[in-house]
Amino acid sequence: MEIVEINPKEWGSFVIRGLAAILFGAVVLLWTEITLELLMILFGLLVIVYGITLAAFGSTRPVGESRTTLTMIMGILVVILGIVAVAMPFLVAAVIVSVIGMLALVMGATDLGIAIFAMEGRSHRVLLALSGILSIILGLLFLVYPLMGGIVLVALYLGVFSILFGVLSVAAGIALRGEAKEN
């Protein structure tokens, strides 16, 4: 197994994606009369932010490291998905539950992988593992029960998920910032 070292100076990307997820989750939960089109556009913007931070994380890795290219490709693909959601909200709405489920699985696997392969003794590993597990659970729920409740379920699960994911991401970023100050 290859060990992935997260540079503590990259703490900001975790905070940015976390704050974007918290904002998105709060809007989804507090604005219940939100239209499906606007929900898809907000989701697309959140996905774009996550993809950019994922690609940025991959771009900070040394050239030739085995997971650098994969992380950057994943980030670019996630950004493309977000752009499609913003440009064609009704098309994405037709498959939103399955798309969110698959994306949550990818996000969860990514965070869980980073947590597992990160250097020992880092405080952010547990938080990343928790956000990864949360993402995987959400993804499995959406894939197993795609029609149950329609947009109400999507809004509820997506809102709660986004806030929890955001809080864990911000906490991981703050933990990394503390490690950066120690170095």
N, C-alpha and C positions, 0 to 999 in steps of 0.2 A: 504494500500500500504506500502510495506517495503522500507525503505530508504537505499540506498547503499552509503557507504562512500568510496571515493577513497583516498587512502593514498598518499599525495603529494610526498612521496619518490619514488613512482612508475612512476614518470615523464619520466624516461628513456625509458620505453617500448613504450610509445607513440611516442617519438622522433625516435626510431629505426624503428618502422613500417612506420612512415612517410617518413623517408629518403629512406627506401627501395622502397616505392611506388613512390616517386619522381624519383628515379633512373630508375625504371622500366618504368614509363611513358615517361621519356625523351628518353630512348632507343627505345621504340616503336614508338614515334613520329619522332625522328631524323633519324632512320635507317629504311627507308620505304621499302627497298628491303629485309627486314628481312624474313627469311623463316618461314613457318607455324610451322615447328618442333621447331625451336629456340624460337619462340614466346610462344609456349606451355611450353617449359622448363623454360623460364623466368617467365611466369605466375605461374608455379608450385613453383618456388623458392620464389616468392612474397607471395604466399598463405602459404607456410611453415613458413615464418617469421611471418605473421599475426597470424597463429595458435599457434606458440610458445609464442608470446606475450600475446595472449588471455589466453592460459593455465597458463602462468606465473602469469597473473593478478588474475586468479581464485585461484592459489595456495597461494597467499598472503592473502586471506580472512581467517578469523577465521573459524576453523572447526565447522561444524554444521550450518553455515549460509546458508540459503535456496538456494541462487544462486551460491554458491561456486562450488558445484558439477556440475551443469549445465554449468557454464562457463568453467570449466576444460574439460568436455566432448566435448563441442563445439570446444575448442582449439585443442583437439586430433583429432576430425573428420576433421577439417580444415587441419591439418598437413597431415593426410592420403590422403586427396584429392590432396594436393600439391605433395606428393610422387608419386601418380599415374600419375599426369601430367608430372612429370620429367621422369618417367620410361617408359610410353607409350604415347608419345606425339601425335601420329596419332589417337589413340583411343579417346583421350580427344578432339582432333581437330574435330572429327566427331560430337561432342555434345557441343562444346565450347560456343556457344552463350547462350544456355540454362543453362549450368553449371555456367557461369559467372553471368548470370541474377539471378539465385537462390542464389549464394554466395553473390552477392551484396545486395540482400534483407536481408540475414542473418546478414551481416556486418552492414547494415544500421539499422536493428532492434536492434542489440546489442548496437551500439553506441547511438541510440535514447533512448533505455531503460536505459543505464547508465546515459545519460543526464537527463532524466526525474526523475529517482529515486536517483540521487546524492543529497548530502546535499545542502541546500539553500545557495545562495551567493557565489558560486564558479565560478570563471571566465572561467573555461574550459567547463562548461555545454553548453553554446551557441555554442562553436566550435564543440563539440561532436555532438550536435543536427544537426548542419549544415552538418557535414560529414555523419551522419546517413541519413538525407533527400537526400543528393546527391547520396548515395549508393542505396537507395530505388528507386529513379528516374531512375538511370542507370539499375537496375535490372528489373524494369517494361518495359523499352524500349527494352531490350534484349529478354524478354519473349513475348512481344506483336509482335515484328518485328524480329524474329530470322533469317530469310533468307535475309533480305534487306541489300544488299551491301557486304555480306560475310566478308572476312577477313579485307577488307578496313575499314568497319564500326567497326569491333572489334578493330582494331589497333587504329583508331581515337578516338572512345569512351573510350576504355580502357586506352589509353595514357593520354587523357585529364582528365579522371576520376582519374587515379592514381596520377597524379600531384596535382590535387585539393585536393584529399583525403589525400595525403602526407603532403601538406602544412597545412591543418587543423589539422592533427595529431601532426605535429611538434609544431604548435602553442599551442595546448592543452598541450603538454608535457612541453613547456616553461612556460605556465601559472601555471602548477602544480609545476614546479621547484621553481617558485617565491613564491608559497604558502609554499613549504617545507622550504625555507629560512626564512620565517616569523615565523615559528614554532620553 
